[in-house]
Amino acid sequence: MASIEDLKKKSSLTILLPGGELPLAILHKVNELCARYRFGIYLSTVQNLRLYGVDEKDLGPIKSELAAVGAEFKGPGKFPLPKICIGSRSCNLGIIDTMDLSRKILDRFKGRENVKPKFKIAISGCPAVCSDAMLTDIGLVATRVGFDIYAGGKGGPTPKIGRRIVRGVDEEKALMIIEELVDFHDRKTEKKQRMAKLLDDPEFPYPDAV
């Protein structure tokens, strides 16, 4: 295994995994490429697959082979993949199908270009909030009566629970609110910005916690 310093000198490549799902074709191809090129594999906390310790000269061939089996890659300007829990597909507490909602969000926003960082989205399938939706820029928490939506949460060295801006809304209303928040972030952000910094803006559409 290469030293930490040697690894830092090498490149990395992040494969996007919508809904945290790893398709079998990509899994097989990553295994094959890892054996051939001897890089490391890391499942990130935001449910992507990071290939690290990659020689710069190998990036092109690796990316090309992965793209051929359907892989998409992290890059600037892309709409963020929602971080989700497993939801009702494999959890007795799950109220909603989080993977399905994640797909609907991505379908709605996939045409957007030059999306400004650094906001993130998380979906929790029940009030247990295993996906840290309350600590995310835009967080959806499923309840028995609809979605509670939080804005401005963040982790890091000074974590902050987001402001609950609506309670018990249906799915279509939740999607409309996400769009409203993303549009506001885009208007108010020059390069990159967390949603938490926008909560006190006089034009923020949800000034009060509920």
N, C-alpha and C positions, 0 to 999 in steps of 0.2 A: 504494500500500500504506500502511495506517495505521501510525503510529509505535508503538513498543513500549509507550509510556505509554498511548496511546489504546486499544491492544488489551487492556491490563490492566484497563481500566475496563469492558470488555464481558464478555459471558457466554460460557459454553462448554457443550457437550453431548457426552457420550460414548456411542457406540453399541457395545454388546457384540458381539463376534465370536467365538462358541464355536469352539474349534479353530483360531482365526486365519483362518477362512474368511469371505470377503466375498461374500454372495449377489449375483447379477447385478441383481436388482430393487432392492436397497439401493444398489448402486453407481450405477445409473442415476439413482435419485432424489436421491442426494447430489450428483451432478454437476449435475442440473437445479436443485436448491436453491442450490448454490454460485453458479451463474451468476446466479440471481435475487437472492440476498441478500448476495453478496460476502463470505463468511466464509472462513477458512482451514481446511485439512484436514491432520490430523497422524495418522500411523500410530504408535500408542504402542508402547513397549517391552514392554508386556504384551499386545500383539496386539488392541487395541481401536482404534476409529476416533474420534478427537476432532475435533469441529467447534469452532473457536475464533474469537474476534472477532465473536461473534453479538450483535446488538442485543437487549436485554432484551425489547423488544416483539415481536420476531420468534421468540422461543423457542417459544411455544405453537403457532403455525402450522407451524413446521419440525418440531417433535416429532410433531404430529398427522399430517402427511403421511408421515413416516418410519414411524410406527407402522402406518399403513395398508398398508405393503408388508412388514410383518413385523419391523421393527426393535425391539430391546429396549434399554433404557438403563441405564447405571450408576446406582446409588442406594444409600442406606444400608440395611444389613440383608440385602443379597443375598449368596448364596454366591459366593465368588470363582471366576472362570473359570480353569481350569488353563492355564498357559503351556506351550506344547509346541513341539517341533521338528516337521519335516515327516514324520518317521517312514518306515515302509516304503512308503508310497504314492509317494514320490518321492526316496528316498535309498537308495543301495546298501548303506549301513551299517545301515540301520534294521532292527531285529529285530521290532518290533511296529507295529501301526497305532495311532499316537498319537491321531489324531482320533477313532477309535472308542472308545478308553479314556477320552478326555476326555468324550465324550458319555455314557458309562456312569456316570462320576463325577457329571456334572451331573444325569442322570436320577435317580440315587440320592439326591441332596441338594437337588433343586430345590424340594421342599416345605418346606424349612426357612425360618423367618422370623426376623428380628432377629438375624442372624448377626453376631457381634462381630468387628470388625476387630482387628489388621491382618494376620492370617496370609494367606499366599499358597501356591499349589500349583503345582508344575511337573512335567512328564513329559518324560523323555529316552528316545528310542527305541533308544539304544545307549549303551555306556560312554563315548562321546565327549562326552556331556553338553552338547550345544549349547544347550539351553534353561536352563542354569544351575540344574539341579535340586539340586545340592549346596549352592547358595547361596540356598535357598528354605526357608520355614518347614516345608513338607512336600514332599519331593522323591522322585519315583519314577524309578529308573534301570533300564531293561530290560537284562538280560544273557541269555546263552544258556541259563541254568538258572533263570530267573525274575527277580523284581524285587528289587533292593536299595532300601531305603527310608531316607531321611535326614530328620532332624528338627532344627529349630532353626538352619538356615542363614539367612544374611542378607547383603544387600549394603550400600550406603551408605558413609559415611566410615570405618567400622570393619567391613569385611566379615569373615564367618566361615563356614567350611565346617561344614555340619550334622553331627550325630552319626549314623553309620550304625546304625540300630536293629535291622534284620533283613536277612538275605541270602537271595536265591533263593526268595522266596515266590511262589505262583501269583497269578493276577489276583484271584480272589475273596478270598483272604487279604489282599491289598493293599488292597482296598476296605474290608474290615473294620478294618484298621489305620488307614486314613484316618478312618473314622468314630470310632474310639476316640480318636484325637488331637484331632479336632474337638470331640468331647464334653468332653474334658479341658480344652481351651482355653476352651470356653464356661463350664465350672464355675469356672475359676480367673481369669477375666477380668471386671472390672467394666465397663469401657468399651471399651478397645482395648489390644492387647498383641501383641508379636511372640513367636513360639514359643520363641525363644532364651532369653527370660527365665524360661521354665518348665522348662528342662532340669534344673535343680538342685533343683526342688521335690521333697520327699521322696515325694510321691505320683505323680510322673511314671512312667508305666507301663513305660518302657524306660530304666532308669538307666545301663546299660552299653553302650558302643560294641561293635560286633561286626565 
